[in-house]
């Protein structure tokens, strides 16, 4: 139930393994094996959106649960005006269904207000961000997250705990 980093720090007193890199390259390679991007046959779908501001990209990912493994079924990283982002969120939700969550911090609130589909707002805090990253880290280490997007592979491969300069 603990990530490798947490276990290394808590039980082995190994602070090298528990360093800044979040996702191990070998784990990310394994994530690409057996990836099935087809949403058909998924027991659940979750769509999640991080709304970009100014020169920050908007990122949306849809994942589907199939046999206890989450598969990326759609991924977008775009630099578009908010009306285009709203249309993208509406279309994705209508196409895939499931639950759609949109980060409501800052610019997310007006985007949510102008959607035609019902979404769940999500407020990111320092604590929820760490919890989300650790949950993804654990899924990846257990081989329970599969993806094929090159952009997602690049972002996960570069991600560090100290992410202010990324």
Biotite code that builds the C-alpha atoms (Angstrom):
import biotite.structure as struc

atoms = struc.array([
    struc.Atom([0.000, 0.000, 0.000], chain_id="A", res_id=1, res_name="UNK", atom_name="CA", element="C"),
    struc.Atom([3.068, 2.294, 0.007], chain_id="A", res_id=2, res_name="UNK", atom_name="CA", element="C"),
    struc.Atom([4.978, 3.636, -2.963], chain_id="A", res_id=3, res_name="UNK", atom_name="CA", element="C"),
    struc.Atom([8.616, 2.582, -3.338], chain_id="A", res_id=4, res_name="UNK", atom_name="CA", element="C"),
    struc.Atom([9.726, 6.046, -2.274], chain_id="A", res_id=5, res_name="UNK", atom_name="CA", element="C"),
    struc.Atom([7.585, 6.049, 0.866], chain_id="A", res_id=6, res_name="UNK", atom_name="CA", element="C"),
    struc.Atom([8.726, 2.553, 1.804], chain_id="A", res_id=7, res_name="UNK", atom_name="CA", element="C"),
    struc.Atom([12.385, 3.418, 1.188], chain_id="A", res_id=8, res_name="UNK", atom_name="CA", element="C"),
    struc.Atom([12.165, 6.484, 3.375], chain_id="A", res_id=9, res_name="UNK", atom_name="CA", element="C"),
    struc.Atom([10.051, 5.028, 6.200], chain_id="A", res_id=10, res_name="UNK", atom_name="CA", element="C"),
    struc.Atom([11.372, 1.481, 6.498], chain_id="A", res_id=11, res_name="UNK", atom_name="CA", element="C"),
    struc.Atom([14.817, 1.410, 4.901], chain_id="A", res_id=12, res_name="UNK", atom_name="CA", element="C"),
    struc.Atom([15.940, 4.936, 5.814], chain_id="A", res_id=13, res_name="UNK", atom_name="CA", element="C"),
    struc.Atom([16.999, 5.196, 2.155], chain_id="A", res_id=14, res_name="UNK", atom_name="CA", element="C"),
    struc.Atom([16.710, 8.838, 1.155], chain_id="A", res_id=15, res_name="UNK", atom_name="CA", element="C"),
    struc.Atom([18.375, 8.336, -2.221], chain_id="A", res_id=16, res_name="UNK", atom_name="CA", element="C"),
    struc.Atom([15.518, 6.130, -3.455], chain_id="A", res_id=17, res_name="UNK", atom_name="CA", element="C"),
    struc.Atom([13.087, 8.557, -1.857], chain_id="A", res_id=18, res_name="UNK", atom_name="CA", element="C"),
    struc.Atom([14.478, 11.548, -3.827], chain_id="A", res_id=19, res_name="UNK", atom_name="CA", element="C"),
    struc.Atom([12.815, 14.045, -6.146], chain_id="A", res_id=20, res_name="UNK", atom_name="CA", element="C"),
    struc.Atom([12.082, 11.874, -9.221], chain_id="A", res_id=21, res_name="UNK", atom_name="CA", element="C"),
    struc.Atom([8.513, 10.648, -8.975], chain_id="A", res_id=22, res_name="UNK", atom_name="CA", element="C"),
    struc.Atom([8.169, 7.993, -11.693], chain_id="A", res_id=23, res_name="UNK", atom_name="CA", element="C"),
    struc.Atom([10.864, 5.412, -12.486], chain_id="A", res_id=24, res_name="UNK", atom_name="CA", element="C"),
    struc.Atom([11.708, 5.002, -16.197], chain_id="A", res_id=25, res_name="UNK", atom_name="CA", element="C"),
    struc.Atom([11.276, 1.196, -16.011], chain_id="A", res_id=26, res_name="UNK", atom_name="CA", element="C"),
    struc.Atom([7.794, 1.625, -14.527], chain_id="A", res_id=27, res_name="UNK", atom_name="CA", element="C"),
    struc.Atom([6.823, 4.054, -17.292], chain_id="A", res_id=28, res_name="UNK", atom_name="CA", element="C"),
    struc.Atom([8.023, 1.587, -19.930], chain_id="A", res_id=29, res_name="UNK", atom_name="CA", element="C"),
    struc.Atom([5.864, -1.125, -18.335], chain_id="A", res_id=30, res_name="UNK", atom_name="CA", element="C"),
    struc.Atom([2.879, 1.251, -18.420], chain_id="A", res_id=31, res_name="UNK", atom_name="CA", element="C"),
    struc.Atom([2.947, 1.216, -22.204], chain_id="A", res_id=32, res_name="UNK", atom_name="CA", element="C"),
    struc.Atom([2.746, -2.580, -22.414], chain_id="A", res_id=33, res_name="UNK", atom_name="CA", element="C"),
    struc.Atom([-0.818, -3.854, -22.729], chain_id="A", res_id=34, res_name="UNK", atom_name="CA", element="C"),
    struc.Atom([-2.318, -0.385, -23.163], chain_id="A", res_id=35, res_name="UNK", atom_name="CA", element="C"),
    struc.Atom([-5.830, -0.489, -24.612], chain_id="A", res_id=36, res_name="UNK", atom_name="CA", element="C"),
    struc.Atom([-7.126, 2.965, -25.641], chain_id="A", res_id=37, res_name="UNK", atom_name="CA", element="C"),
    struc.Atom([-10.640, 1.734, -26.475], chain_id="A", res_id=38, res_name="UNK", atom_name="CA", element="C"),
    struc.Atom([-13.232, 3.058, -24.016], chain_id="A", res_id=39, res_name="UNK", atom_name="CA", element="C"),
    struc.Atom([-15.610, 0.252, -25.004], chain_id="A", res_id=40, res_name="UNK", atom_name="CA", element="C"),
    struc.Atom([-15.556, -2.417, -22.330], chain_id="A", res_id=41, res_name="UNK", atom_name="CA", element="C"),
    struc.Atom([-14.456, -0.078, -19.533], chain_id="A", res_id=42, res_name="UNK", atom_name="CA", element="C"),
    struc.Atom([-16.369, -0.502, -16.284], chain_id="A", res_id=43, res_name="UNK", atom_name="CA", element="C"),
    struc.Atom([-15.870, 3.164, -15.360], chain_id="A", res_id=44, res_name="UNK", atom_name="CA", element="C"),
    struc.Atom([-14.666, 6.305, -17.090], chain_id="A", res_id=45, res_name="UNK", atom_name="CA", element="C"),
    struc.Atom([-13.171, 9.345, -15.364], chain_id="A", res_id=46, res_name="UNK", atom_name="CA", element="C"),
    struc.Atom([-12.453, 12.565, -17.256], chain_id="A", res_id=47, res_name="UNK", atom_name="CA", element="C"),
    struc.Atom([-10.216, 15.098, -15.502], chain_id="A", res_id=48, res_name="UNK", atom_name="CA", element="C"),
    struc.Atom([-9.324, 18.615, -16.614], chain_id="A", res_id=49, res_name="UNK", atom_name="CA", element="C"),
    struc.Atom([-6.713, 21.092, -15.420], chain_id="A", res_id=50, res_name="UNK", atom_name="CA", element="C"),
    struc.Atom([-7.588, 24.482, -16.908], chain_id="A", res_id=51, res_name="UNK", atom_name="CA", element="C"),
    struc.Atom([-4.582, 26.490, -18.063], chain_id="A", res_id=52, res_name="UNK", atom_name="CA", element="C"),
    struc.Atom([-4.166, 30.199, -17.526], chain_id="A", res_id=53, res_name="UNK", atom_name="CA", element="C"),
    struc.Atom([-2.478, 32.620, -19.918], chain_id="A", res_id=54, res_name="UNK", atom_name="CA", element="C"),
    struc.Atom([0.468, 30.706, -21.430], chain_id="A", res_id=55, res_name="UNK", atom_name="CA", element="C"),
    struc.Atom([-0.228, 27.540, -19.405], chain_id="A", res_id=56, res_name="UNK", atom_name="CA", element="C"),
    struc.Atom([-1.756, 24.638, -21.307], chain_id="A", res_id=57, res_name="UNK", atom_name="CA", element="C"),
    struc.Atom([-5.105, 23.089, -20.483], chain_id="A", res_id=58, res_name="UNK", atom_name="CA", element="C"),
    struc.Atom([-4.713, 19.355, -19.910], chain_id="A", res_id=59, res_name="UNK", atom_name="CA", element="C"),
    struc.Atom([-7.486, 16.794, -20.056], chain_id="A", res_id=60, res_name="UNK", atom_name="CA", element="C"),
    struc.Atom([-7.180, 13.071, -19.540], chain_id="A", res_id=61, res_name="UNK", atom_name="CA", element="C"),
    struc.Atom([-9.800, 10.364, -19.677], chain_id="A", res_id=62, res_name="UNK", atom_name="CA", element="C"),
    struc.Atom([-9.094, 7.013, -18.093], chain_id="A", res_id=63, res_name="UNK", atom_name="CA", element="C"),
    struc.Atom([-11.156, 3.854, -18.195], chain_id="A", res_id=64, res_name="UNK", atom_name="CA", element="C"),
    struc.Atom([-11.115, 0.999, -15.709], chain_id="A", res_id=65, res_name="UNK", atom_name="CA", element="C"),
    struc.Atom([-10.853, -2.456, -17.285], chain_id="A", res_id=66, res_name="UNK", atom_name="CA", element="C"),
    struc.Atom([-10.107, -5.540, -15.162], chain_id="A", res_id=67, res_name="UNK", atom_name="CA", element="C"),
    struc.Atom([-8.680, -3.488, -12.274], chain_id="A", res_id=68, res_name="UNK", atom_name="CA", element="C"),
    struc.Atom([-6.320, -1.591, -14.618], chain_id="A", res_id=69, res_name="UNK", atom_name="CA", element="C"),
    struc.Atom([-6.799, 2.054, -15.623], chain_id="A", res_id=70, res_name="UNK", atom_name="CA", element="C"),
    struc.Atom([-6.169, 2.810, -19.315], chain_id="A", res_id=71, res_name="UNK", atom_name="CA", element="C"),
    struc.Atom([-5.698, 6.240, -20.872], chain_id="A", res_id=72, res_name="UNK", atom_name="CA", element="C"),
    struc.Atom([-8.533, 6.515, -23.410], chain_id="A", res_id=73, res_name="UNK", atom_name="CA", element="C"),
    struc.Atom([-8.051, 10.194, -24.348], chain_id="A", res_id=74, res_name="UNK", atom_name="CA", element="C"),
    struc.Atom([-5.468, 12.869, -23.659], chain_id="A", res_id=75, res_name="UNK", atom_name="CA", element="C"),
    struc.Atom([-5.294, 16.530, -24.650], chain_id="A", res_id=76, res_name="UNK", atom_name="CA", element="C"),
    struc.Atom([-2.775, 19.243, -23.904], chain_id="A", res_id=77, res_name="UNK", atom_name="CA", element="C"),
    struc.Atom([-3.895, 22.418, -25.648], chain_id="A", res_id=78, res_name="UNK", atom_name="CA", element="C"),
    struc.Atom([-3.344, 26.145, -25.596], chain_id="A", res_id=79, res_name="UNK", atom_name="CA", element="C"),
    struc.Atom([-6.796, 27.402, -26.589], chain_id="A", res_id=80, res_name="UNK", atom_name="CA", element="C"),
    struc.Atom([-9.232, 30.137, -25.563], chain_id="A", res_id=81, res_name="UNK", atom_name="CA", element="C"),
    struc.Atom([-11.724, 29.186, -22.873], chain_id="A", res_id=82, res_name="UNK", atom_name="CA", element="C"),
    struc.Atom([-14.738, 28.771, -25.211], chain_id="A", res_id=83, res_name="UNK", atom_name="CA", element="C"),
    struc.Atom([-12.768, 26.144, -27.170], chain_id="A", res_id=84, res_name="UNK", atom_name="CA", element="C"),
    struc.Atom([-11.761, 24.431, -23.923], chain_id="A", res_id=85, res_name="UNK", atom_name="CA", element="C"),
    struc.Atom([-15.394, 24.405, -22.792], chain_id="A", res_id=86, res_name="UNK", atom_name="CA", element="C"),
    struc.Atom([-16.464, 22.825, -26.095], chain_id="A", res_id=87, res_name="UNK", atom_name="CA", element="C"),
    struc.Atom([-13.696, 20.226, -25.727], chain_id="A", res_id=88, res_name="UNK", atom_name="CA", element="C"),
    struc.Atom([-14.857, 19.305, -22.189], chain_id="A", res_id=89, res_name="UNK", atom_name="CA", element="C"),
    struc.Atom([-18.517, 19.158, -23.257], chain_id="A", res_id=90, res_name="UNK", atom_name="CA", element="C"),
    struc.Atom([-17.712, 16.966, -26.273], chain_id="A", res_id=91, res_name="UNK", atom_name="CA", element="C"),
    struc.Atom([-15.473, 14.583, -24.302], chain_id="A", res_id=92, res_name="UNK", atom_name="CA", element="C"),
    struc.Atom([-18.114, 14.117, -21.599], chain_id="A", res_id=93, res_name="UNK", atom_name="CA", element="C"),
    struc.Atom([-20.866, 13.527, -24.158], chain_id="A", res_id=94, res_name="UNK", atom_name="CA", element="C"),
    struc.Atom([-18.696, 11.052, -26.097], chain_id="A", res_id=95, res_name="UNK", atom_name="CA", element="C"),
    struc.Atom([-17.289, 9.012, -23.198], chain_id="A", res_id=96, res_name="UNK", atom_name="CA", element="C"),
    struc.Atom([-19.739, 9.629, -20.347], chain_id="A", res_id=97, res_name="UNK", atom_name="CA", element="C"),
    struc.Atom([-18.572, 8.748, -16.870], chain_id="A", res_id=98, res_name="UNK", atom_name="CA", element="C"),
    struc.Atom([-17.599, 11.335, -14.297], chain_id="A", res_id=99, res_name="UNK", atom_name="CA", element="C"),
    struc.Atom([-16.004, 14.575, -15.357], chain_id="A", res_id=100, res_name="UNK", atom_name="CA", element="C"),
    struc.Atom([-13.958, 16.578, -12.874], chain_id="A", res_id=101, res_name="UNK", atom_name="CA", element="C"),
    struc.Atom([-12.639, 20.041, -13.565], chain_id="A", res_id=102, res_name="UNK", atom_name="CA", element="C"),
    struc.Atom([-10.135, 21.841, -11.388], chain_id="A", res_id=103, res_name="UNK", atom_name="CA", element="C"),
    struc.Atom([-12.007, 24.834, -10.034], chain_id="A", res_id=104, res_name="UNK", atom_name="CA", element="C"),
    struc.Atom([-9.036, 26.830, -8.751], chain_id="A", res_id=105, res_name="UNK", atom_name="CA", element="C"),
    struc.Atom([-8.956, 30.274, -10.367], chain_id="A", res_id=106, res_name="UNK", atom_name="CA", element="C"),
    struc.Atom([-10.034, 30.190, -14.005], chain_id="A", res_id=107, res_name="UNK", atom_name="CA", element="C"),
    struc.Atom([-11.700, 26.787, -13.671], chain_id="A", res_id=108, res_name="UNK", atom_name="CA", element="C"),
    struc.Atom([-14.800, 28.243, -12.003], chain_id="A", res_id=109, res_name="UNK", atom_name="CA", element="C"),
    struc.Atom([-15.917, 30.413, -14.949], chain_id="A", res_id=110, res_name="UNK", atom_name="CA", element="C"),
    struc.Atom([-15.183, 27.538, -17.341], chain_id="A", res_id=111, res_name="UNK", atom_name="CA", element="C"),
    struc.Atom([-17.359, 25.215, -15.223], chain_id="A", res_id=112, res_name="UNK", atom_name="CA", element="C"),
    struc.Atom([-20.193, 27.770, -15.150], chain_id="A", res_id=113, res_name="UNK", atom_name="CA", element="C"),
    struc.Atom([-20.311, 27.864, -18.957], chain_id="A", res_id=114, res_name="UNK", atom_name="CA", element="C"),
    struc.Atom([-20.346, 24.100, -19.575], chain_id="A", res_id=115, res_name="UNK", atom_name="CA", element="C"),
    struc.Atom([-23.485, 22.404, -20.884], chain_id="A", res_id=116, res_name="UNK", atom_name="CA", element="C"),
    struc.Atom([-22.698, 19.134, -19.087], chain_id="A", res_id=117, res_name="UNK", atom_name="CA", element="C"),
    struc.Atom([-22.672, 18.470, -15.362], chain_id="A", res_id=118, res_name="UNK", atom_name="CA", element="C"),
    struc.Atom([-19.164, 18.207, -13.918], chain_id="A", res_id=119, res_name="UNK", atom_name="CA", element="C"),
    struc.Atom([-17.716, 17.912, -10.441], chain_id="A", res_id=120, res_name="UNK", atom_name="CA", element="C"),
    struc.Atom([-15.479, 20.807, -9.413], chain_id="A", res_id=121, res_name="UNK", atom_name="CA", element="C"),
    struc.Atom([-12.204, 19.830, -7.784], chain_id="A", res_id=122, res_name="UNK", atom_name="CA", element="C"),
    struc.Atom([-10.073, 22.181, -5.708], chain_id="A", res_id=123, res_name="UNK", atom_name="CA", element="C"),
    struc.Atom([-6.387, 21.372, -5.716], chain_id="A", res_id=124, res_name="UNK", atom_name="CA", element="C"),
    struc.Atom([-4.470, 22.064, -2.530], chain_id="A", res_id=125, res_name="UNK", atom_name="CA", element="C"),
    struc.Atom([-0.908, 21.178, -1.608], chain_id="A", res_id=126, res_name="UNK", atom_name="CA", element="C"),
    struc.Atom([-2.263, 18.139, 0.250], chain_id="A", res_id=127, res_name="UNK", atom_name="CA", element="C"),
    struc.Atom([-4.616, 16.882, -2.501], chain_id="A", res_id=128, res_name="UNK", atom_name="CA", element="C"),
    struc.Atom([-1.891, 17.345, -5.126], chain_id="A", res_id=129, res_name="UNK", atom_name="CA", element="C"),
    struc.Atom([0.513, 15.111, -3.191], chain_id="A", res_id=130, res_name="UNK", atom_name="CA", element="C"),
    struc.Atom([-2.258, 12.559, -2.582], chain_id="A", res_id=131, res_name="UNK", atom_name="CA", element="C"),
    struc.Atom([-3.154, 12.439, -6.293], chain_id="A", res_id=132, res_name="UNK", atom_name="CA", element="C"),
    struc.Atom([0.470, 12.068, -7.378], chain_id="A", res_id=133, res_name="UNK", atom_name="CA", element="C"),
    struc.Atom([1.117, 9.337, -4.804], chain_id="A", res_id=134, res_name="UNK", atom_name="CA", element="C"),
    struc.Atom([-2.021, 7.471, -5.902], chain_id="A", res_id=135, res_name="UNK", atom_name="CA", element="C"),
    struc.Atom([-0.840, 7.591, -9.538], chain_id="A", res_id=136, res_name="UNK", atom_name="CA", element="C"),
    struc.Atom([2.670, 6.598, -8.473], chain_id="A", res_id=137, res_name="UNK", atom_name="CA", element="C"),
    struc.Atom([1.294, 3.542, -6.678], chain_id="A", res_id=138, res_name="UNK", atom_name="CA", element="C"),
    struc.Atom([-0.904, 2.532, -9.632], chain_id="A", res_id=139, res_name="UNK", atom_name="CA", element="C"),
    struc.Atom([2.104, 2.814, -11.953], chain_id="A", res_id=140, res_name="UNK", atom_name="CA", element="C"),
    struc.Atom([4.358, 0.784, -9.661], chain_id="A", res_id=141, res_name="UNK", atom_name="CA", element="C"),
    struc.Atom([1.670, -1.914, -9.383], chain_id="A", res_id=142, res_name="UNK", atom_name="CA", element="C"),
    struc.Atom([1.245, -2.038, -13.182], chain_id="A", res_id=143, res_name="UNK", atom_name="CA", element="C"),
    struc.Atom([-2.353, -0.820, -12.886], chain_id="A", res_id=144, res_name="UNK", atom_name="CA", element="C"),
    struc.Atom([-2.066, 2.273, -15.108], chain_id="A", res_id=145, res_name="UNK", atom_name="CA", element="C"),
    struc.Atom([-1.539, 1.991, -18.866], chain_id="A", res_id=146, res_name="UNK", atom_name="CA", element="C"),
    struc.Atom([-1.052, 4.763, -21.405], chain_id="A", res_id=147, res_name="UNK", atom_name="CA", element="C"),
    struc.Atom([0.232, 5.399, -24.904], chain_id="A", res_id=148, res_name="UNK", atom_name="CA", element="C"),
    struc.Atom([0.417, 9.167, -25.277], chain_id="A", res_id=149, res_name="UNK", atom_name="CA", element="C"),
    struc.Atom([3.944, 10.432, -26.026], chain_id="A", res_id=150, res_name="UNK", atom_name="CA", element="C"),
    struc.Atom([3.198, 13.740, -24.308], chain_id="A", res_id=151, res_name="UNK", atom_name="CA", element="C"),
    struc.Atom([2.040, 11.975, -21.140], chain_id="A", res_id=152, res_name="UNK", atom_name="CA", element="C"),
    struc.Atom([5.147, 9.758, -21.201], chain_id="A", res_id=153, res_name="UNK", atom_name="CA", element="C"),
    struc.Atom([7.359, 12.835, -21.495], chain_id="A", res_id=154, res_name="UNK", atom_name="CA", element="C"),
    struc.Atom([5.595, 14.700, -18.684], chain_id="A", res_id=155, res_name="UNK", atom_name="CA", element="C"),
    struc.Atom([5.601, 11.742, -16.294], chain_id="A", res_id=156, res_name="UNK", atom_name="CA", element="C"),
    struc.Atom([9.241, 11.011, -17.092], chain_id="A", res_id=157, res_name="UNK", atom_name="CA", element="C"),
    struc.Atom([10.288, 14.571, -16.235], chain_id="A", res_id=158, res_name="UNK", atom_name="CA", element="C"),
    struc.Atom([8.057, 15.091, -13.225], chain_id="A", res_id=159, res_name="UNK", atom_name="CA", element="C"),
    struc.Atom([9.762, 15.796, -9.891], chain_id="A", res_id=160, res_name="UNK", atom_name="CA", element="C"),
    struc.Atom([8.403, 16.505, -6.435], chain_id="A", res_id=161, res_name="UNK", atom_name="CA", element="C"),
    struc.Atom([9.965, 19.962, -6.554], chain_id="A", res_id=162, res_name="UNK", atom_name="CA", element="C"),
    struc.Atom([7.886, 21.012, -9.570], chain_id="A", res_id=163, res_name="UNK", atom_name="CA", element="C"),
    struc.Atom([7.951, 24.805, -9.287], chain_id="A", res_id=164, res_name="UNK", atom_name="CA", element="C"),
    struc.Atom([10.479, 25.183, -12.112], chain_id="A", res_id=165, res_name="UNK", atom_name="CA", element="C"),
    struc.Atom([8.908, 22.605, -14.454], chain_id="A", res_id=166, res_name="UNK", atom_name="CA", element="C"),
])
